[in-house]
Amino acid sequence: MAADDARIDEPTGRAGPIARFHAFRRDKPHIFVLLTMMLAALAMMEPRIWVVLTISGLAMGAMVFLMASGMTLTFGLMNVLNLAHGAFISLGAFAGASVLLWLSTQANQPSLWTNLIAILPAFCFALLVAGLLGLVFERLIIRPVYGDHLKQILVTVGGSIIIMELIQVVWGPNELPVPRPDALKGAVFLPEWLPVAGGIALEKYRLIAVVLGLAIYGLLSWIIERTRVGILIRAGVESREMVEIQGYRIRLLFLGVFIAGSALAGLGGTLWAMYREIITAHMGDELMISVIVVIILGGLGSIKGCFYGSVLVGLINLYVGYLEPRLAAVATVALMVAVLMWRPQGLIPVIKL
C-alpha cells in the first residue's frame, strides 16, 4: 500500500513516458492534435511536398483566422451569435478590391513600396467600411436581441441577405477580378543547402499572410490579456453588473468589440480577395463553413483556440486535398467531429458549457 502511495505521489518529472504522453494530451490538446496531423501527413507523402503543403496550409490558416477572429470576439466576449459575419467578409473584400482597382497603376509597379500605396489604403478602407457597417448593424439589429440566441440567428440571417443584395446592387451580380499587387506575385526559393527543403519555391503572398496572421494574433492576445480594456471586457463577460457598478459603460465596450470584430472580417475578406484574385457577393457565405468549424473546434470564445483551429483547418484542407481530393470538402467537418467526440468543449474553451 505504501508503495502504491509512493507511485501516486511521484513527481510528474519522473513519471513514465506513457504518463507524460497522457498529461501532454490533456494539458496541450491543441499542440497534440497539430503535431499528430503534421506527422501523419509527413508519413504519407514526400518530405519536400510536405514542406510546401505545410507552409501553404499555415498561410490559408492565417487568412481564415483573420476572418474567424472577429466572430470569435463577438460570440466569445459578447455572447452574440452573428450569422451575418460572412456578409462582412464579402463587403470587406469588395471594398478593398475597389481601392486596388482604383490604384491599379501603383499596384502594378514592381516596387513593394509603390505597391504599399495601393495595399495599405485597401486594408484601411476595408476596415473602415466593415467597421461602420458593424456599428449600424449592432445598433439596429443586434442590440434588441441581446441574450436571445434564437432571435439573433433569425435577425442576423435576414441582415446577411440584405447586405448581400446591397453588394450586388453596388458592385453588380458578376464576379469581380482582383489585381494582386505585383510585388506579391511570384515565389521565393529556399537556399539549396537546406536539407529536404533546399530549392523549394514558396509563394510570396502565402508567406506574407503567415506573418500578418501571426501579428494580428499577437496583437489580439495582448489586448485581451494585458491591457485595461481587455480586463474590463473579460470582467464584463463574467459579471456585467459588477463592472457597471464600478462606473464603466460596458455597453460601449461591447459595441467596440463588435465593431472590431466586423472590421477584422473586412480585413480578412480583402486578404482572401487578393489570394483568390476573383470575388463574388456570396464568397462570405462559402467561407462561413470554415469560420464556424474553426470557432467550434478551437473552443467557444478563445482567441488562442481560434488561431490553432484555423491552422488545423488550413493544414487538413491541403493535406487531404493532395492525398485524396474527393475527401477535401468534408475534411474540416470530419476533423471538428473527431475533436468534439474527444473534447466536447473544444481544444481551448473560454465559455464553459
Residue pairs with C-beta under 8 A, 6 or more apart in sequence:
12 19
12 20
12 23
15 23
24 31
24 32
25 32
29 342
29 343
29 347
29 348
30 298
30 304
30 305
30 308
30 347
30 348
33 312
33 339
33 347
34 308
34 311
34 312
34 315
37 312
37 315
37 316
37 319
38 54
38 315
41 50
41 53
41 54
41 315
41 319
41 323
42 50
44 323
45 53
45 322
45 323
47 196
47 197
48 196
48 197
48 200
49 322
51 196
51 197
51 200
52 200
52 201
52 202
53 315
53 318
53 319
53 322
54 315
55 202
55 206
55 207
55 210
56 203
56 206
56 318
57 311
57 314
57 315
57 316
57 317
57 318
57 319
58 206
58 210
58 311
58 314
58 315
59 203
59 205
59 206
59 207
59 209
59 210
59 213
59 314
60 206
60 209
60 313
60 314
60 317
60 318
61 213
61 310
61 311
61 312
61 313
61 314
61 315
62 209
62 210
62 212
62 213
62 214
62 310
62 311
62 314
63 209
63 213
63 268
63 271
63 272
63 275
63 314
64 268
64 287
64 290
64 291
64 294
64 310
64 313
64 314
65 213
65 216
65 217
65 268
65 294
65 306
65 307
65 310
65 311
66 212
66 213
66 216
66 264
66 267
66 268
66 271
67 85
67 89
67 264
67 265
67 268
67 269
67 272
67 287
67 291
68 268
68 290
68 291
68 294
68 295
68 306
68 309
68 310
69 216
69 217
69 220
69 261
69 264
69 268
69 303
69 306
69 307
70 85
70 88
70 260
70 261
70 262
70 263
70 264
70 265
70 268
71 82
71 85
71 261
71 265
71 291
71 292
71 295
72 261
72 294
72 295
72 298
72 301
72 302
72 303
72 305
72 306
73 220
73 257
73 260
73 261
73 264
73 303
74 80
74 82
74 85
74 257
74 258
74 261
75 81
75 82
75 295
75 300
75 301
76 237
76 300
76 301
76 302
76 303
76 350
76 351
77 233
77 234
77 236
77 237
77 254
77 257
77 301
78 237
78 254
78 257
78 258
79 147
79 237
79 351
80 142
80 146
80 152
80 258
81 149
81 152
81 153
81 156
82 142
82 152
82 156
82 258
82 261
83 152
83 153
83 156
83 157
83 160
83 288
84 137
84 141
84 156
84 157
84 159
84 160
84 163
85 261
85 265
85 284
85 288
85 291
86 160
86 284
86 285
86 286
86 287
86 288
86 291
87 159
87 160
87 163
87 164
87 167
87 284
87 285
88 130
88 133
88 134
88 163
88 262
88 265
88 266
88 269
88 284
89 265
89 266
89 268
89 269
89 272
89 283
89 284
89 287
89 288
90 163
90 164
90 167
90 269
90 279
90 280
90 281
90 282
90 283
90 284
90 285
91 129
91 130
91 133
91 163
91 167
91 266
91 269
91 284
92 126
92 127
92 129
92 130
92 265
92 266
92 267
92 268
92 269
92 270
93 126
93 178
93 266
93 269
93 270
93 272
93 273
93 279
93 283
93 284
94 167
94 170
94 171
94 176
94 269
94 273
94 279
94 281
95 122
95 125
95 126
95 128
95 129
95 130
95 266
95 270
96 122
96 123
96 125
96 126
96 266
96 269
96 270
96 273
96 274
97 122
97 176
97 178
97 270
97 273
97 279
98 125
98 171
99 118
99 121
99 122
99 125
99 126
100 107
100 118
100 119
100 122
100 178
100 179
100 181
100 274
101 178
101 179
103 117
103 118
103 121
103 122
104 118
104 179
106 114
106 115
106 117
106 118
107 115
107 118
107 119
107 179
107 180
107 181
107 182
108 179
108 181
108 182
109 115
109 182
109 183
110 182
110 183
111 183
112 183
114 183
115 181
115 182
115 183
115 184
118 181
119 181
122 270
123 267
123 270
126 266
126 267
126 269
126 270
127 263
127 266
127 267
128 263
129 266
130 262
130 263
130 265
130 266
130 267
130 269
131 259
131 260
131 262
131 263
131 266
133 163
133 262
134 258
134 259
134 261
134 262
134 263
135 255
135 258
135 259
135 262
137 159
137 258
137 262
138 255
138 258
138 259
139 255
141 155
141 156
141 159
142 152
142 155
142 156
142 258
144 155
145 151
145 152
145 155
160 285
164 281
164 282
164 284
164 285
167 281
168 281
171 281
173 281
175 278
175 279
175 280
176 278
176 279
176 280
177 277
177 278
178 273
178 274
178 276
178 277
178 278
178 279
179 277
180 205
180 274
180 277
181 274
183 204
184 204
184 205
184 208
184 274
185 204
185 205
186 203
186 204
187 201
187 202
187 203
187 204
188 201
188 202
188 204
188 207
189 199
189 200
189 201
189 202
190 197
190 198
190 199
190 200
190 202
191 198
191 199
192 198
192 199
205 274
205 275
209 271
209 275
212 271
213 307
213 310
216 264
217 303
217 307
220 303
221 303
221 304
223 229
223 230
224 230
224 233
224 234
224 303
229 253
229 256
232 243
232 248
232 250
232 253
233 253
233 254
233 257
235 242
235 243
236 243
236 248
236 250
236 253
236 254
240 250
243 250
244 250
269 283
269 284
272 279
272 283
272 287
273 279
276 283
289 332
289 333
290 313
290 332
293 309
293 313
293 332
293 333
293 335
293 336
294 306
294 309
294 310
294 313
295 306
295 309
296 309
296 336
296 340
296 346
297 305
297 309
297 312
297 313
297 335
297 336
297 339
297 340
297 346
297 347
298 304
298 305
298 306
298 307
298 308
298 309
298 310
298 346
298 347
298 348
299 305
299 309
299 345
299 346
299 347
299 348
299 349
299 350
299 351
300 345
300 346
300 349
300 350
300 351
300 353
301 349
301 350
301 351
302 346
302 347
302 348
302 349
302 350
304 348
305 346
305 347
305 348
305 349
305 350
308 347
308 348
309 346
309 347
312 335
313 332
313 335
316 331
316 332
316 335
317 328
317 331
317 332
319 331
320 327
320 328
320 331
321 328
321 331
339 346
339 347
340 346
344 353
345 352
345 353
